[in-house]
Amino acid sequence: MKIKNNLSPEDEKILKEIIIDPDIIICPADKGKAIVIEDRDTSLRKMQEQIDDGDYKLENRKEKTLLDKLHKKLANQLKSMNIDLDDFKEKRKYLVSAPVLGHMYLLIKIHKKNFPGRAVVSQIDDPTYKVCEILTGILNPLAQKGESFIENSYELKKHLSLLKIDERDIQASLDVIALYPSIPIEKALECTRTKLLNDETLAERTDWSAEDIIKLLRICLETHFKTIDGRIFTQTDGTPIGKSISGPLADIYMIWFEEQYIFNDNNIFKPYIKLWKRFRDDIYIIWNGGHDTLDCFFLATELQRTKDPVHNRERKE
């Protein structure tokens, strides 16, 4: 089907000028389908703010050096798992033929004051890209086994329909700020290893051992990227937004956190939690312990978080 062009010649000229203008950055909005046009200096400033707030270090090694080292590390681990990389078909399954460094870009939060950016690292054609996809498939079932897991709003609606809501119950929502970059890698890998070792269905998804999966995850979490001004950074902790394994790793870590501090019988606030459901970093609860107790609970959960214990939270009767 041919789509009729509804732009005037003047409109087309303006668009072409914007696209080729080196002082302008065109990027998607964080939510919805809007397109954001922003001057380059503003975009660079916002990106630097993200870097300053995160666990990143400026690299002095060249791009080729980083790519070759990561590619070699991944290949050696695969060979140790008896994967024949001399077989072209096997090699294509796991290794990117012409790897490139990831690049960081911003999704602009047009719904928030001053339009801050969300830093995303594109991993397309990163040396670990294909292995990350395989690992994501292995980890996803573990990420969905938590007591709080909710797949979508329809499933949440089903849970709510089974609850008896009292007049004094309080609805509250929590947003874990910067979940992916705040995940402590070593703890997340420890939690993942435990889940893998206890997973009776793992052999149905892969013949890789739990230890080999952890070794691959550690390699894949080695993240180098370029910014729009050509600088190269390495992420020293946390998981990057944009890497496929970041989602299930964040979920597995949050499952551990909830088992440790939310659903644990030692949690003195547990009797007041009527419902606690989470979709990644968004948490919805029904609370029947009153406002003051809820405030104490919020404070207690914030203090328990390993890094930067900050949540956005809203509540209503």
Backbone hydrogen bonds in HBPLUS format (Angstrom, degrees):
<---DONOR---> <-ACCEPTOR-->    atom                        ^
c    i                          cat <-CA-CA->   ^        H-A-AA   ^      H-
h    n   atom  resd res      DA  || num        DHA   H-A  angle D-A-AA Bond
n    s   type  num  typ     dist DA aas  dist angle  dist       angle   num
A0011-ASP N   A0008-SER O   3.02 MM   3  5.10 114.8  2.46  99.2 114.7     1
A0012-GLU N   A0008-SER O   3.02 MM   4  6.34 161.7  2.05 159.4 164.1     2
A0013-LYS N   A0009-PRO O   3.04 MM   4  6.20 151.8  2.13 141.8 149.2     3
A0014-ILE N   A0010-GLU O   3.03 MM   4  6.32 156.1  2.09 147.9 153.8     4
A0015-LEU N   A0011-ASP O   2.99 MM   4  6.27 162.8  2.02 153.4 157.7     5
A0016-LYS N   A0012-GLU O   3.01 MM   4  6.20 161.5  2.04 148.5 153.2     6
A0017-GLU N   A0013-LYS O   3.03 MM   4  6.22 153.3  2.10 145.1 152.3     7
A0018-ILE N   A0014-ILE O   2.96 MM   4  6.25 151.7  2.04 148.8 156.6     8
A0019-ILE N   A0015-LEU O   2.95 MM   4  6.18 160.9  1.99 152.3 157.2     9
A0020-ILE N   A0016-LYS O   3.18 MM   4  6.35 156.9  2.24 146.8 151.2    10
A0021-ASP N   A0018-ILE O   3.31 MM   3  5.18 149.9  2.40  97.2 105.9    11
A0024-ILE N   A0021-ASP O   3.27 MM   3  5.69 158.7  2.31 118.8 119.1    12
A0040-ARG N   A0023-ASP O   2.84 MM  17  5.05 164.3  1.86 125.9 127.2    13
A0025-ILE N   A0038-GLU O   2.68 MM  13  5.26 172.7  1.69 169.8 172.5    14
A0038-GLU N   A0025-ILE O   2.93 MM  13  5.26 169.2  1.94 155.2 158.9    15
A0027-CYS N   A0036-VAL O   2.95 MM   9  5.30 164.2  1.98 152.7 157.9    16
A0036-VAL N   A0027-CYS O   2.69 MM   9  5.30 170.1  1.70 174.2 176.4    17
A0108-ILE N   A0028-PRO O   3.38 MM  80  6.79 151.0  2.48 145.1 145.6    18
A0029-ALA N   A0034-ALA O   3.01 MM   5  5.42 154.1  2.08 149.2 143.9    19
A0030-ASP N   A0108-ILE O   2.79 MM  78  5.19 158.7  1.84 130.9 128.9    20
A0043-SER N   A0039-ASP O   3.12 MM   4  6.43 160.1  2.17 153.8 160.0    21
A0044-LEU N   A0040-ARG O   2.85 MM   4  6.10 157.6  1.90 154.3 160.5    22
A0045-ARG N   A0041-ASP O   2.99 MM   4  6.17 152.3  2.07 142.6 150.0    23
A0046-LYS N   A0042-THR O   3.02 MM   4  6.29 159.5  2.06 149.4 154.2    24
A0047-MET N   A0043-SER O   2.95 MM   4  6.15 154.5  2.01 146.4 153.8    25
A0048-GLN N   A0044-LEU O   2.92 MM   4  6.10 153.9  1.99 145.6 152.5    26
A0049-GLU N   A0045-ARG O   3.01 MM   4  6.28 148.2  2.12 144.0 152.6    27
A0050-GLN N   A0046-LYS O   3.15 MM   4  6.49 150.7  2.24 143.2 150.0    28
A0051-ILE N   A0047-MET O   3.04 MM   4  6.36 155.9  2.10 147.5 154.1    29
A0052-ASP N   A0048-GLN O   2.81 MM   4  6.02 160.9  1.84 152.7 157.8    30
A0053-ASP N   A0049-GLU O   3.05 MM   4  6.18 143.6  2.19 140.2 149.2    31
A0054-GLY N   A0051-ILE O   3.21 MM   3  5.20 145.2  2.33  98.3 108.3    32
A0236-THR N   A0055-ASP O   2.76 MM 181  5.35 152.9  1.83 135.7 144.7    33
A0057-LYS N   A0234-THR O   2.92 MM 177  5.42 149.8  2.01 147.1 157.0    34
A0234-THR N   A0057-LYS O   2.92 MM 177  5.42 154.7  1.99 151.2 159.4    35
A0059-GLU N   A0232-ILE O   2.81 MM 173  5.46 174.4  1.82 149.8 149.6    36
A0066-LEU N   A0062-LYS O   3.11 MM   4  6.47 162.0  2.15 157.7 161.9    37
A0067-LEU N   A0063-GLU O   2.97 MM   4  6.19 165.9  1.99 157.8 161.9    38
A0068-ASP N   A0064-LYS O   2.89 MM   4  5.95 169.0  1.90 151.4 154.8    39
A0069-LYS N   A0065-THR O   3.02 MM   4  6.08 161.0  2.05 146.0 151.5    40
A0070-LEU N   A0066-LEU O   3.04 MM   4  6.16 164.9  2.06 149.1 153.2    41
A0071-HIS N   A0067-LEU O   2.86 MM   4  5.93 161.8  1.89 151.9 157.8    42
A0072-LYS N   A0068-ASP O   2.92 MM   4  6.00 160.2  1.96 145.6 151.0    43
A0073-LYS N   A0069-LYS O   2.98 MM   4  6.13 157.6  2.03 144.6 150.9    44
A0074-LEU N   A0070-LEU O   3.00 MM   4  6.18 160.8  2.04 149.1 153.6    45
A0075-ALA N   A0071-HIS O   2.94 MM   4  6.13 163.7  1.96 149.6 154.5    46
A0076-ASN N   A0072-LYS O   2.91 MM   4  6.06 161.8  1.95 151.3 155.8    47
A0077-GLN N   A0073-LYS O   3.17 MM   4  6.37 153.5  2.24 141.9 148.5    48
A0078-LEU N   A0074-LEU O   3.01 MM   4  6.28 160.7  2.05 152.8 158.0    49
A0079-LYS N   A0075-ALA O   2.93 MM   4  6.15 157.3  1.99 150.7 157.0    50
A0080-SER N   A0076-ASN O   3.03 MM   4  6.23 147.5  2.14 140.4 148.9    51
A0081-MET N   A0078-LEU O   3.02 MM   3  5.11 144.1  2.16  99.0 110.1    52
A0083-ILE N   A0078-LEU O   3.20 MM   5  5.61 155.1  2.26 145.0 146.4    53
A0082-ASN N   A0079-LYS O   2.94 MM   3  5.09 150.7  2.03 114.5 115.0    54
A0087-ASP N   A0084-ASP O   3.28 MM   3  5.70 155.2  2.35 105.0 111.9    55
A0091-LYS N   A0087-ASP O   2.85 MM   4  6.07 165.1  1.87 161.9 167.0    56
A0092-ARG N   A0088-PHE O   2.99 MM   4  6.18 153.8  2.06 148.5 154.5    57
A0093-LYS N   A0090-GLU O   3.07 MM   3  5.32 135.1  2.28 102.0 114.2    58
A0094-TYR N   A0091-LYS O   3.18 MM   3  5.60 138.2  2.36 107.0 116.8    59
A0095-LEU N   A0091-LYS O   2.91 MM   4  5.78 167.9  1.93 168.6 171.7    60
A0100-VAL N   A0125-ASP O   2.82 MM  25  5.79 156.6  1.88 142.1 149.1    61
A0226-LYS N   A0102-GLY O   2.85 MM 124  6.38 147.9  1.95 142.2 148.6    62
A0122-SER N   A0103-HIS O   2.99 MM  19  5.50 159.7  2.03 155.3 148.7    63
A0104-MET N   A0226-LYS O   2.85 MM 122  6.11 162.1  1.88 158.6 163.4    64
A0105-TYR N   A0120-VAL O   2.88 MM  15  5.46 157.5  1.93 156.7 164.2    65
A0120-VAL N   A0105-TYR O   2.86 MM  15  5.46 167.1  1.88 170.3 172.8    66
A0107-LEU N   A0118-ARG O   2.95 MM  11  5.01 154.0  2.02 133.9 141.9    67
A0118-ARG N   A0107-LEU O   2.76 MM  11  5.01 148.4  1.86 136.6 147.5    68
A0110-ILE N   A0108-ILE O   3.07 MM   2  5.74 122.3  2.42 108.2  92.3    69
A0109-LYS N   A0116-PRO O   2.79 MM   7  5.52 176.7  1.79 175.8 176.9    70
A0112-LYS N   A0109-LYS O   3.13 MM   3  5.67 164.9  2.15 118.7 120.6    71
A0115-PHE N   A0112-LYS O   3.14 MM   3  5.46 156.9  2.20 128.4 128.8    72
A0121-VAL N   A0241-ILE O   2.72 MM 120  5.98 167.7  1.73 176.1 172.9    73
A0126-ASP N   A0123-GLN O   2.93 MM   3  5.05 162.5  1.96 128.2 125.4    74
A0129-TYR N   A0126-ASP O   2.94 MM   3  5.14 168.7  1.95 121.5 124.2    75
A0132-CYS N   A0128-THR O   2.82 MM   4  5.90 158.1  1.87 164.2 171.3    76
A0133-GLU N   A0129-TYR O   3.22 MM   4  6.53 150.3  2.31 143.6 150.3    77
A0134-ILE N   A0130-LYS O   3.24 MM   4  6.60 154.4  2.31 144.7 150.8    78
A0135-LEU N   A0131-VAL O   2.87 MM   4  6.13 166.7  1.89 157.6 161.1    79
A0136-THR N   A0132-CYS O   2.85 MM   4  6.00 150.2  1.94 147.1 155.3    80
A0137-GLY N   A0133-GLU O   3.24 MM   4  6.51 153.9  2.32 141.8 147.2    81
A0138-ILE N   A0134-ILE O   3.16 MM   4  6.52 143.4  2.30 142.5 152.9    82
A0138-ILE N   A0135-LEU O   3.11 MM   3  4.98 120.8  2.48  91.2 106.3    83
A0139-LEU N   A0135-LEU O   2.91 MM   4  6.14 153.4  1.98 151.9 158.7    84
A0140-ASN N   A0136-THR O   2.93 MM   4  5.89 151.8  2.01 152.5 158.2    85
A0142-LEU N   A0139-LEU O   2.87 MM   3  5.37 127.0  2.16 115.8 130.1    86
A0143-ALA N   A0139-LEU O   3.11 MM   4  6.41 150.7  2.20 151.5 160.4    87
A0143-ALA N   A0140-ASN O   3.04 MM   3  5.03 117.1  2.45  96.5 112.3    88
A0144-GLN N   A0140-ASN O   3.19 MM   4  6.44 127.3  2.49 145.3 158.6    89
A0144-GLN N   A0141-PRO O   3.34 MM   3  5.21 142.7  2.49  91.9 102.1    90
A0145-LYS N   A0142-LEU O   3.29 MM   3  5.45 169.1  2.31 110.0 111.8    91
A0149-PHE N   A0146-GLY O   3.15 MM   3  5.26 159.2  2.19 106.3 112.7    92
A0278-ARG N   A0148-SER O   2.87 MM 130  5.37 169.9  1.88 138.4 139.4    93
A0156-LEU N   A0152-ASN O   3.20 MM   4  6.57 154.0  2.28 144.7 152.3    94
A0157-LYS N   A0153-SER O   2.94 MM   4  6.14 150.9  2.02 141.9 149.4    95
A0158-LYS N   A0154-TYR O   3.14 MM   4  6.48 146.2  2.26 140.2 148.3    96
A0159-HIS N   A0155-GLU O   3.11 MM   4  6.50 156.9  2.17 149.3 154.6    97
A0160-LEU N   A0156-LEU O   2.97 MM   4  6.26 159.6  2.01 153.2 158.9    98
A0161-SER N   A0157-LYS O   2.97 MM   4  6.16 145.1  2.09 143.0 152.3    99
A0162-LEU N   A0159-HIS O   3.19 MM   3  5.43 145.1  2.32 101.8 111.6   100
A0163-LEU N   A0160-LEU O   3.11 MM   3  5.17 156.7  2.16 103.5 110.9   101
A0169-ASP N   A0166-ASP O   3.13 MM   3  5.37 159.6  2.17 107.9 114.3   102
A0170-ILE N   A0287-TRP O   2.73 MM 117  4.99 162.1  1.76 150.4 156.7   103
A0287-TRP N   A0170-ILE O   2.79 MM 117  4.99 166.3  1.81 149.4 154.2   104
A0171-GLN N   A0316-LYS O   2.85 MM 145  5.34 159.4  1.90 168.2 165.1   105
A0316-LYS N   A0171-GLN O   2.84 MM 145  5.34 152.7  1.91 146.7 153.2   106
A0172-ALA N   A0285-ILE O   2.98 MM 113  5.26 156.8  2.04 151.0 151.1   107
A0285-ILE N   A0172-ALA O   2.82 MM 113  5.26 166.2  1.84 163.7 164.3   108
A0173-SER N   A0314-GLU O   2.72 MM 141  5.25 159.7  1.76 150.0 155.6   109
A0314-GLU N   A0173-SER O   2.92 MM 141  5.25 154.6  1.99 147.3 154.7   110
A0174-LEU N   A0283-ILE O   2.83 MM 109  4.93 157.2  1.88 137.1 144.6   111
A0283-ILE N   A0174-LEU O   2.80 MM 109  4.93 168.0  1.81 159.9 159.6   112
A0175-ASP N   A0312-ASN O   2.83 MM 137  5.01 154.5  1.90 148.5 151.0   113
A0312-ASN N   A0175-ASP O   3.06 MM 137  5.01 166.4  2.08 144.3 147.4   114
A0176-VAL N   A0281-ASP O   2.96 MM 105  5.10 164.4  1.99 148.0 152.1   115
A0182-SER N   A0178-ALA O   3.09 MM   4  6.01 133.2  2.32 145.3 158.1   116
A0182-SER N   A0179-LEU O   3.05 MM   3  5.18 133.0  2.28 101.9 115.6   117
A0183-ILE N   A0180-TYR O   3.25 MM   3  5.55 165.4  2.27 112.1 116.5   118
A0239-THR N   A0180-TYR O   2.84 MM  59  5.03 169.5  1.85 135.2 131.6   119
A0188-ALA N   A0184-PRO O   2.93 MM   4  6.13 161.0  1.97 158.1 164.5   120
A0189-LEU N   A0185-ILE O   2.85 MM   4  6.09 157.7  1.90 158.9 164.3   121
A0190-GLU N   A0186-GLU O   2.98 MM   4  6.16 151.0  2.06 141.8 150.1   122
A0191-CYS N   A0187-LYS O   2.92 MM   4  6.18 160.0  1.96 151.8 156.5   123
A0192-THR N   A0188-ALA O   2.93 MM   4  6.11 153.6  2.00 141.8 149.7   124
A0193-ARG N   A0189-LEU O   2.86 MM   4  6.04 158.2  1.91 147.7 153.0   125
A0194-THR N   A0190-GLU O   3.15 MM   4  6.39 161.9  2.18 147.0 151.2   126
A0195-LYS N   A0191-CYS O   3.03 MM   4  6.29 160.8  2.06 148.5 153.7   127
A0196-LEU N   A0192-THR O   2.86 MM   4  6.08 160.3  1.90 153.8 159.3   128
A0197-LEU N   A0193-ARG O   2.95 MM   4  6.14 163.6  1.98 154.2 158.0   129
A0198-ASN N   A0194-THR O   3.15 MM   4  6.30 140.3  2.32 141.8 151.8   130
A0199-ASP N   A0196-LEU O   3.17 MM   3  5.05 160.6  2.21 101.5 107.3   131
A0202-LEU N   A0199-ASP O   3.41 MM   3  5.54 169.8  2.42 107.4 109.7   132
A0204-GLU N   A0201-THR O   2.97 MM   3  5.41 147.6  2.08 111.0 121.0   133
A0205-ARG N   A0202-LEU O   2.91 MM   3  5.42 151.3  1.99 114.4 123.1   134
A0206-THR N   A0202-LEU O   3.07 MM   4  6.32 149.2  2.17 155.5 165.1   135
A0213-ILE N   A0209-SER O   3.01 MM   4  6.27 154.6  2.07 149.6 156.9   136
A0214-ILE N   A0210-ALA O   3.01 MM   4  6.28 155.8  2.07 147.7 153.9   137
A0215-LYS N   A0211-GLU O   2.99 MM   4  6.26 156.1  2.05 145.4 151.9   138
A0216-LEU N   A0212-ASP O   2.96 MM   4  6.19 156.1  2.02 146.8 152.9   139
A0217-LEU N   A0213-ILE O   2.86 MM   4  6.10 156.6  1.92 148.5 155.6   140
A0218-ARG N   A0214-ILE O   2.93 MM   4  6.15 156.7  1.99 149.4 155.1   141
A0219-ILE N   A0215-LYS O   3.16 MM   4  6.43 153.9  2.23 142.4 148.8   142
A0220-CYS N   A0216-LEU O   2.84 MM   4  6.07 163.4  1.86 153.9 159.0   143
A0221-LEU N   A0217-LEU O   2.89 MM   4  6.02 135.4  2.09 146.0 156.8   144
A0222-GLU N   A0219-ILE O   3.08 MM   3  5.45 160.1  2.12 109.6 115.6   145
A0235-GLN N   A0223-THR O   2.97 MM  12  5.59 162.5  2.00 159.1 164.9   146
A0225-PHE N   A0233-PHE O   2.96 MM   8  5.54 156.4  2.02 153.4 159.4   147
A0233-PHE N   A0225-PHE O   2.88 MM   8  5.54 162.9  1.91 161.9 167.4   148
A0227-THR N   A0231-ARG O   2.94 MM   4  5.51 149.8  2.03 150.1 159.2   149
A0230-GLY N   A0227-THR O   2.91 MM   3  5.34 162.1  1.94 120.5 121.9   150
A0243-LYS N   A0240-PRO O   3.41 MM   3  5.91 169.3  2.43 127.8 127.7   151
A0246-SER N   A0243-LYS O   2.98 MM   3  5.57 154.2  2.05 119.0 127.1   152
A0249-LEU N   A0245-ILE O   3.15 MM   4  6.19 159.8  2.20 152.6 158.9   153
A0250-ALA N   A0246-SER O   2.91 MM   4  5.98 155.0  1.97 147.1 153.8   154
A0251-ASP N   A0247-GLY O   3.03 MM   4  6.31 157.2  2.08 151.7 158.4   155
A0252-ILE N   A0248-PRO O   2.89 MM   4  6.07 160.8  1.92 150.0 154.6   156
A0253-TYR N   A0249-LEU O   2.99 MM   4  6.18 157.6  2.04 146.4 152.3   157
A0254-MET N   A0250-ALA O   2.93 MM   4  6.14 158.3  1.97 147.2 153.5   158
A0255-ILE N   A0251-ASP O   2.83 MM   4  6.08 147.5  1.93 148.6 157.9   159
A0256-TRP N   A0252-ILE O   3.15 MM   4  6.44 157.2  2.20 143.4 148.4   160
A0257-PHE N   A0253-TYR O   2.96 MM   4  6.32 158.8  2.01 148.8 155.0   161
A0258-GLU N   A0254-MET O   2.86 MM   4  6.07 159.9  1.90 149.8 154.6   162
A0259-GLU N   A0255-ILE O   2.88 MM   4  6.10 159.1  1.92 150.8 156.9   163
A0260-GLN N   A0256-TRP O   2.89 MM   4  6.02 146.9  2.00 147.8 157.2   164
A0261-TYR N   A0257-PHE O   2.85 MM   4  5.93 158.4  1.90 151.8 157.0   165
A0262-ILE N   A0258-GLU O   2.83 MM   4  4.62 147.2  1.94 122.3 131.2   166
A0263-PHE N   A0258-GLU O   2.80 MM   5  5.94 160.1  1.84 151.6 158.2   167
A0267-ASN N   A0264-ASN O   2.97 MM   3  5.56 164.3  1.99 118.0 123.0   168
A0270-LYS N   A0267-ASN O   3.09 MM   3  5.42 164.8  2.11 113.4 118.3   169
A0272-TYR N   A0269-PHE O   2.99 MM   3  5.66 151.5  2.07 121.6 129.8   170
A0273-ILE N   A0270-LYS O   3.06 MM   3  5.38 160.0  2.10 114.1 120.4   171
A0288-ASN N   A0272-TYR O   2.99 MM  16  5.12 162.3  2.03 142.8 148.6   172
A0274-LYS N   A0286-ILE O   2.81 MM  12  5.20 144.4  1.94 155.9 162.4   173
A0275-LEU N   A0286-ILE O   3.27 MM  11  4.88 144.9  2.40 133.7 131.7   174
A0286-ILE N   A0275-LEU O   2.95 MM  11  4.88 146.7  2.06 126.7 133.4   175
A0277-LYS N   A0284-TYR O   2.95 MM   7  5.35 169.2  1.96 157.4 160.9   176
A0284-TYR N   A0277-LYS O   2.80 MM   7  5.35 167.3  1.81 163.5 168.0   177
A0279-PHE N   A0282-ASP O   2.85 MM   3  5.28 161.1  1.88 157.5 162.1   178
A0282-ASP N   A0279-PHE O   3.03 MM   3  5.28 172.8  2.04 128.4 129.2   179
A0294-LEU N   A0290-GLY O   3.12 MM   4  6.25 148.4  2.22 141.4 150.8   180
A0295-ASP N   A0291-HIS O   2.97 MM   4  6.27 154.0  2.04 152.1 158.3   181
A0296-CYS N   A0292-ASP O   3.11 MM   4  6.45 154.0  2.18 144.8 151.6   182
A0297-PHE N   A0293-THR O   2.91 MM   4  6.18 149.6  2.00 144.6 153.5   183
A0298-PHE N   A0294-LEU O   2.87 MM   4  6.17 160.4  1.91 153.3 157.9   184
A0299-LEU N   A0295-ASP O   3.07 MM   4  6.32 164.1  2.09 148.4 152.1   185
A0300-ALA N   A0296-CYS O   2.93 MM   4  6.14 157.3  1.98 146.3 152.8   186
A0301-THR N   A0297-PHE O   2.94 MM   4  6.19 162.9  1.97 157.8 161.1   187
A0302-GLU N   A0298-PHE O   3.02 MM   4  6.22 155.1  2.09 148.9 156.1   188
A0303-LEU N   A0299-LEU O   3.04 MM   4  6.25 156.3  2.10 149.5 155.2   189
A0304-GLN N   A0300-ALA O   3.21 MM   4  6.40 134.1  2.43 138.1 149.5   190
A0305-ARG N   A0302-GLU O   3.30 MM   3  5.52 144.3  2.44 101.1 110.3   191
A0310-VAL N   A0308-ASP O   2.70 MM   2  5.75 124.0  2.02 120.0 103.4   192
